[in-house]
Amino acid sequence: MLRPVLNSVRSCAARFFQDRRGVSAIEFSLLAPLMISLYLGGVEISQGIGIDRKVTITAGAMSNLVAQNTTVSASDMTNFFNAASTIMAPYSTTPLKITVSCLTVDSTGKVTVKWSDTKNGTARTVGSTVTVPSALAVPNTSLIFSEVSYGYKPTIGYYISGTLTLSDQMYMTPRQSTTVTHT
């Protein structure tokens, strides 16, 4: 009487260990969180790289737009800042900070701020000194200096990294005159 019960248990155990029908469901349940994390991480990283690239393009465009003029007015700067907002599309411009300054280099190589204008940021103080790469500190010249920063909040990774500040800066020499004046 014990022998048929043991044979029955053995055959059930053998069938249980040979049955492969649920293996793919178990594998899926183990791999799905990893695959979803990789997908969402890839989306976050590509969006961050896209915004960082737009920040670099905006910094170059702001210096370039100002450097093409002999004088710029407040309305010109507003138009330039609006153009920068267009460059940042389709991303939000709320966390975007732009500062454009005209720097003068005196005969000793000292670099000071001639004028500065900003959107959502802090303008540099007129007369304050600025450190520039030594190759750009050519005596008796001017530079247009743009600084752009963007507070990027990853959608999912925000809880891990918080807000990331993406920033870039660009120097250009005035093209039409030795300096650009701000009216």
C-alpha positions as CSV (number, residue, x, y, z in Angstrom):
1,M,0.0,0.0,0.0
2,L,2.9,2.4,0.7
3,R,4.6,1.4,-2.6
4,P,1.8,2.8,-4.9
5,V,1.7,6.1,-3.0
6,L,5.5,6.5,-3.4
7,N,5.3,5.6,-7.1
8,S,2.6,8.2,-7.5
9,V,4.7,10.9,-5.7
10,R,7.7,10.0,-7.8
11,S,5.8,10.2,-11.0
12,C,4.3,13.6,-10.0
13,A,7.7,14.9,-9.0
14,A,9.3,13.7,-12.3
15,R,6.5,15.4,-14.3
16,F,6.9,18.6,-12.2
17,F,10.7,18.8,-12.9
18,Q,10.3,17.9,-16.6
19,D,7.5,20.5,-17.2
20,R,8.9,23.6,-19.0
21,R,5.6,25.5,-19.7
22,G,6.1,28.2,-17.1
23,V,9.8,28.8,-17.7
24,S,9.3,31.7,-20.1
25,A,6.8,33.4,-17.8
26,I,9.3,33.2,-14.9
27,E,12.2,34.5,-17.1
28,F,10.0,37.4,-18.3
29,S,9.1,38.3,-14.7
30,L,12.8,38.3,-13.8
31,L,14.0,40.3,-16.9
32,A,11.1,42.7,-17.3
33,P,12.2,45.2,-14.5
34,L,15.7,45.2,-15.9
35,M,14.5,45.8,-19.5
36,I,12.1,48.6,-18.5
37,S,14.8,50.3,-16.4
38,L,17.2,50.2,-19.4
39,Y,14.6,51.6,-21.7
40,L,13.6,54.5,-19.4
41,G,17.3,55.2,-18.6
42,G,18.0,55.4,-22.3
43,V,15.2,57.8,-22.8
44,E,16.4,60.0,-19.9
45,I,20.0,60.0,-21.1
46,S,19.1,60.8,-24.7
47,Q,16.8,63.7,-23.6
48,G,19.6,65.1,-21.4
49,I,22.1,64.9,-24.2
50,G,19.6,66.6,-26.5
51,I,19.1,69.5,-24.1
52,D,22.9,69.8,-23.5
53,R,23.4,70.1,-27.2
54,K,20.7,72.8,-27.4
55,V,22.4,74.7,-24.6
56,T,25.7,74.6,-26.6
57,I,24.0,75.8,-29.8
58,T,22.2,78.6,-27.9
59,A,25.5,79.8,-26.3
60,G,27.1,80.0,-29.8
61,A,24.1,81.6,-31.4
62,M,23.8,84.4,-28.7
63,S,27.5,85.3,-29.1
64,N,27.2,85.2,-32.8
65,L,24.1,87.4,-33.0
66,V,25.6,90.1,-30.8
67,A,29.0,90.0,-32.4
68,Q,27.5,90.8,-35.8
69,N,26.4,94.3,-34.7
70,T,28.1,97.5,-33.8
71,T,25.4,98.5,-31.4
72,V,22.6,96.6,-29.7
73,S,19.6,98.0,-28.0
74,A,17.4,96.5,-25.3
75,S,14.8,95.5,-27.9
76,D,17.6,93.8,-30.0
77,M,18.6,91.8,-26.9
78,T,15.0,90.9,-26.3
79,N,14.8,89.6,-29.9
80,F,18.0,87.7,-29.4
81,F,16.7,86.1,-26.2
82,N,13.5,85.2,-28.0
83,A,15.6,83.5,-30.7
84,A,17.4,81.5,-28.1
85,S,14.0,80.3,-26.8
86,T,13.2,79.1,-30.3
87,I,16.5,77.3,-30.5
88,M,15.6,75.4,-27.3
89,A,12.3,74.1,-28.7
90,P,10.8,71.6,-28.1
91,Y,12.2,71.8,-24.5
92,S,10.8,74.1,-21.9
93,T,12.6,77.5,-21.6
94,T,11.5,78.1,-18.0
95,P,14.8,76.7,-16.5
96,L,16.9,78.5,-19.2
97,K,19.3,81.3,-18.1
98,I,21.2,83.4,-20.6
99,T,23.8,86.1,-19.9
100,V,25.5,88.0,-22.7
101,S,28.4,90.4,-21.8
102,C,30.8,92.6,-23.7
103,L,34.3,92.2,-22.3
104,T,37.1,94.6,-22.9
105,V,40.8,93.7,-22.7
106,D,43.0,96.7,-21.8
107,S,46.6,97.1,-22.8
108,T,47.9,95.1,-19.8
109,G,45.6,92.1,-20.7
110,K,43.1,92.8,-17.8
111,V,39.6,91.7,-18.9
112,T,36.6,93.7,-17.6
113,V,32.9,93.8,-18.2
114,K,31.8,96.7,-20.5
115,W,28.1,95.8,-20.4
116,S,26.0,92.8,-19.6
117,D,22.4,91.7,-20.2
118,T,20.5,88.6,-19.1
119,K,17.3,86.6,-19.3
120,N,16.3,84.8,-16.2
121,G,19.8,85.1,-14.8
122,T,22.1,87.6,-13.1
123,A,23.9,90.2,-15.3
124,R,27.6,90.6,-14.6
125,T,28.6,93.8,-12.9
126,V,30.0,96.5,-15.1
127,G,33.7,96.9,-14.4
128,S,34.1,93.6,-12.8
129,T,37.0,91.4,-13.9
130,V,36.5,88.2,-15.8
131,T,39.0,85.4,-16.3
132,V,39.2,84.3,-19.9
133,P,41.5,81.8,-21.6
134,S,45.0,83.4,-22.1
135,A,44.8,83.0,-25.9
136,L,41.8,85.3,-26.0
137,A,43.2,88.0,-23.7
138,V,44.6,90.0,-26.7
139,P,45.4,93.6,-25.5
140,N,43.1,96.4,-26.7
141,T,40.3,94.2,-28.0
142,S,36.8,93.2,-27.1
143,L,35.0,89.9,-26.7
144,I,31.3,89.0,-26.7
145,F,30.8,86.4,-23.9
146,S,27.6,84.4,-23.6
147,E,26.8,82.0,-20.8
148,V,23.9,79.6,-21.0
149,S,22.7,77.3,-18.3
150,Y,19.7,75.0,-18.0
151,G,18.3,73.3,-14.9
152,Y,17.4,69.8,-16.3
153,K,15.1,67.7,-14.1
154,P,15.1,64.1,-15.3
155,T,11.6,62.7,-15.3
156,I,12.4,59.5,-13.5
157,G,16.0,59.9,-12.5
158,Y,15.2,63.1,-10.6
159,Y,14.8,61.1,-7.4
160,I,18.3,59.7,-7.9
161,S,20.2,62.8,-9.2
162,G,18.0,65.8,-8.5
163,T,18.2,68.7,-10.9
164,L,21.3,68.7,-13.2
165,T,22.7,72.0,-14.3
166,L,23.7,71.8,-18.0
167,S,25.8,74.9,-19.0
168,D,28.1,76.2,-21.7
169,Q,29.8,79.4,-22.6
170,M,31.1,81.0,-25.8
171,Y,33.5,83.8,-26.7
172,M,33.4,85.7,-30.0
173,T,35.1,88.8,-31.3
174,P,33.0,91.6,-32.7
175,R,32.9,91.5,-36.5
176,Q,31.8,94.9,-37.7
177,S,33.8,97.1,-35.2
178,T,36.3,96.8,-32.4
179,T,33.5,96.6,-29.8
180,V,29.8,96.4,-29.5
181,T,28.0,99.1,-27.6
182,H,24.7,98.6,-25.7
183,T,22.2,101.4,-25.8
